[in-house]
Amino acid sequence: MDRTFAIGDFCFRLICPDSVTPPENFMLFARDAGEPSYTYTLELTDSFPQPRGRLIAQRPDLAVFEQDGLEMRYIGVMGTPGFYACYREEDACRATILMVSAAAGATWPDPMFLAMFAMERHMMRRDALVLHCAYMEWEGKAILFSAPSGTGKTTQATLWEKHRGTRVVNGDRGLLRAVDGVWTAGGWPVCGSSGVCHDEAMPIRAIVMLSQGKENTVSRLEPFAAFTQIYSQITVNFWNRDAQRRAMDLIEQLATQVPVYHLSCTISEEAVACLENELRKAK
């Protein structure tokens, strides 16, 4: 396969063996035209090369090395010994992905496949944030429900679908960036257990930070509180100080330009009405 893809304004080329089949959600971002600024070459291997540079981050499922501003990553799965891929930047415009041969022909979960591309690194270079959220369309604009896993992001979004006829665009992630001065939510090729993934972008109406409660209450957050809660749900490489600083600058802009709310909620239509009333008051 030799195809062009675009996620946000990151247009890239992927060259890989025909025995490797990207997930369906990844293929939603394929393009028949466009001038790629980056090229990934995916190859199969039975052994990984030696590390290049100094070790800058390590955990059981990831080891990151850096040399002259270029990264090399060994990528695994938490709880499983060893690594299934190696990501190696060749220069500012190219990276090689080495994947274990035994994985050829496998059905890839979205997160495992995307992890090989260090995509959050490239998004940050383009002033884009990846937010852990359920992203829905309401009256032509995006409402983003964000919270730690298991809090009920997708549940609240589907309640809106049921009771207000809205539509979920992505059940697990949204790509946030300012387009001509307007903060916009875009699609992302990982959708979690929701199974809902669309390559669509629209202006952000509000970000809603969720918590479970016995009653439904909503309040708008001041910028500092909004910043803190959004930062906790952003995908950012903690070992990269430049990326961290840039993420903080972008979140500060986002938190002052887009309304951010806290919704303590139950699983009910009342939770929908509670938030809807607040959003309409602020319109």
C-alpha positions in Angstrom: 0.0 0.0 0.0 1.1 3.5 -0.8 -1.5 6.0 0.3 -1.9 9.6 1.4 -3.7 10.4 4.7 -4.8 13.6 6.4 -5.5 14.0 10.1 -6.3 17.7 10.8 -3.8 19.6 8.7 -1.2 16.8 9.0 -0.9 15.3 5.5 1.3 12.2 5.4 2.2 9.3 3.1 2.2 5.7 4.3 4.1 3.0 2.5 3.6 -0.5 3.9 3.4 -4.2 2.7 0.0 -5.4 1.4 0.0 -8.0 4.2 -0.5 -5.1 6.8 -4.1 -4.0 6.9 -4.7 -0.7 8.8 -7.9 -0.5 10.9 -11.1 0.7 9.3 -11.1 3.9 11.4 -7.6 4.7 10.2 -8.6 4.3 6.6 -11.4 6.9 7.0 -8.6 9.5 6.9 -7.2 8.3 3.5 -7.1 10.9 0.7 -6.9 10.6 -3.0 -5.1 13.9 -3.3 -2.9 16.2 -1.2 0.8 17.0 -0.9 2.2 15.0 2.1 4.7 16.7 4.3 5.8 13.5 6.0 6.4 9.9 5.0 6.1 6.8 7.1 7.6 3.6 5.7 6.4 0.5 7.5 8.5 -2.6 7.3 8.3 -6.1 8.8 11.2 -7.5 10.8 12.2 -10.4 13.0 14.5 -8.2 15.1 14.7 -4.6 16.1 17.7 -2.4 15.7 19.8 -1.2 18.6 18.7 2.0 20.3 20.0 5.3 19.0 20.8 8.2 21.4 20.0 8.6 25.0 17.0 7.1 26.9 14.6 9.9 27.8 11.5 7.9 28.9 10.7 4.4 29.9 7.7 2.4 31.1 6.7 -1.3 30.7 5.1 -0.7 27.3 7.3 2.1 25.9 11.0 3.1 25.7 11.9 6.4 24.0 15.4 7.5 22.9 16.5 10.8 21.4 19.4 11.9 19.3 19.9 15.3 17.6 16.2 16.1 18.0 15.0 12.8 16.4 13.1 10.1 18.4 13.3 6.4 18.4 10.6 4.5 20.2 10.0 0.8 21.1 6.3 0.2 21.5 4.5 -2.6 23.4 1.3 -3.4 25.1 0.9 -2.9 28.9 1.0 -6.3 30.6 2.6 -8.1 27.6 6.3 -8.8 27.6 8.4 -7.3 24.7 7.7 -4.8 22.0 5.7 -5.2 18.8 7.0 -2.2 16.9 9.9 0.3 16.6 9.3 3.9 15.4 12.5 5.6 14.2 12.7 9.2 12.8 15.1 9.4 10.0 15.0 13.1 9.5 12.4 16.0 9.9 10.2 14.6 7.1 10.6 10.8 7.4 10.1 7.9 9.8 10.5 4.2 9.6 8.2 1.9 11.5 9.5 -1.6 12.1 6.8 -4.1 13.0 7.3 -7.7 14.1 6.6 -10.0 11.2 4.3 -12.2 13.2 1.8 -9.3 13.4 1.3 -9.2 9.6 -2.2 -10.0 8.7 -3.5 -9.3 12.2 -6.6 -7.4 13.0 -5.3 -4.2 14.6 -7.1 -2.4 17.5 -7.1 1.3 16.7 -4.9 2.4 19.6 -2.2 -0.2 18.9 -1.9 0.7 15.3 -1.9 4.4 15.8 0.7 4.2 18.6 3.3 3.3 16.0 3.0 6.7 14.3 3.9 9.0 17.3 0.9 11.0 16.1 0.6 13.2 19.2 4.1 14.4 18.6 3.3 15.6 15.1 0.0 17.1 16.2 1.7 19.2 18.8 4.1 20.6 16.2 1.0 21.8 14.3 -0.6 23.4 17.4 -3.2 20.7 17.7 -4.4 19.0 20.9 -5.7 15.5 21.3 -8.4 15.5 23.9 -9.9 12.4 25.6 -13.6 13.1 25.0 -16.8 12.0 23.5 -17.4 14.4 20.6 -21.0 15.1 19.5 -22.7 17.6 17.1 -25.4 19.8 18.5 -27.0 22.5 16.3 -24.0 22.5 13.9 -21.4 22.8 16.6 -19.3 20.4 18.7 -20.0 19.6 22.4 -17.1 17.7 24.0 -17.7 15.5 27.0 -14.4 14.9 28.8 -13.5 12.9 31.9 -11.4 9.9 33.0 -12.3 6.6 31.5 -15.4 5.0 33.0 -17.0 8.3 34.1 -19.7 8.2 31.4 -18.6 10.4 28.5 -20.2 8.2 25.8 -23.2 7.6 28.0 -24.0 11.3 28.2 -23.4 11.8 24.5 -25.8 8.9 23.7 -28.4 10.4 26.1 -28.3 13.5 24.0 -28.8 11.4 20.8 -31.8 9.6 22.4 -33.5 12.7 23.9 -32.4 15.6 21.6 -31.6 13.9 18.3 -27.9 14.9 18.3 -25.2 12.8 16.7 -21.9 11.4 18.2 -18.9 12.1 15.9 -16.3 10.2 17.9 -16.7 8.3 21.1 -13.2 8.6 22.6 -11.0 11.3 21.1 -11.2 14.7 19.4 -8.5 16.7 17.7 -8.7 20.4 18.8 -7.1 23.2 16.9 -7.7 26.9 16.1 -8.7 27.4 12.5 -8.7 31.0 11.4 -9.0 32.0 15.0 -11.9 29.6 15.8 -11.3 26.5 18.0 -12.5 23.5 16.1 -13.0 19.8 16.9 -12.0 17.2 14.3 -12.1 13.5 14.0 -9.5 11.1 15.3 -8.9 7.4 14.2 -9.4 6.0 17.7 -13.0 5.7 19.1 -12.7 3.4 22.1 -15.5 1.0 22.9 -18.2 3.3 21.3 -17.4 2.1 17.8 -18.3 5.6 16.5 -15.6 7.3 14.4 -16.2 10.0 11.7 -13.7 12.3 9.9 -15.6 15.5 10.5 -14.7 18.9 11.9 -16.8 21.8 13.3 -16.5 24.8 15.7 -16.5 23.9 19.4 -19.6 25.2 21.3 -18.5 24.0 24.7 -16.3 21.5 26.6 -18.1 19.7 29.4 -16.0 18.1 32.2 -18.0 15.3 33.7 -18.3 13.7 37.1 -20.9 11.2 38.4 -23.4 12.5 41.0 -26.7 11.9 42.7 -28.1 15.1 41.3 -27.6 17.0 38.1 -25.8 20.3 38.5 -23.8 22.4 36.1 -21.5 25.4 36.4 -19.1 27.2 34.2 -15.5 26.9 35.1 -13.1 29.8 35.5 -10.1 29.7 33.1 -7.7 28.3 35.7 -10.0 25.5 36.8 -10.8 24.8 33.1 -7.1 24.7 32.3 -6.3 22.2 35.0 -9.1 19.8 34.1 -8.4 20.0 30.3 -4.7 19.4 30.9 -5.5 16.1 32.7 -7.2 14.7 29.6 -4.8 15.9 26.9 -2.4 13.4 25.3 1.1 14.9 25.6 4.6 13.4 25.8 5.6 14.1 29.4 9.3 13.6 28.5 9.2 16.4 25.9 9.4 19.8 27.7 8.9 21.8 24.6 5.7 19.8 23.8 4.5 20.3 27.4 5.1 24.0 27.3 3.3 24.3 23.9 0.4 22.2 25.2 0.0 24.5 28.2 0.0 27.6 26.0 -2.6 26.1 23.7 -4.8 25.0 26.6 -4.6 28.4 28.1 -5.9 29.9 24.9 -8.6 27.3 24.6 -9.8 27.7 28.2 -10.2 31.5 27.7 -11.8 31.3 24.3 -14.2 28.3 24.6 -16.8 27.9 27.4 -15.8 25.0 29.8 -18.4 23.6 32.2 -18.4 21.0 35.0 -21.5 18.7 34.9 -22.2 16.5 37.9 -24.8 14.1 36.5 -26.9 11.1 36.6 -27.8 8.8 33.7 -31.1 10.5 32.8 -32.9 12.9 30.5 -32.7 15.4 33.4 -28.9 15.5 33.0 -29.5 16.5 29.3 -32.0 19.2 30.2 -29.7 20.5 33.0 -26.8 21.1 30.6 -29.0 22.2 27.7 -30.6 25.0 29.8 -27.1 26.3 30.8 -25.9 26.2 27.2 -28.9 28.1 25.9 -28.6 30.7 28.7 -25.0 31.4 27.5 -25.8 31.5 23.8 
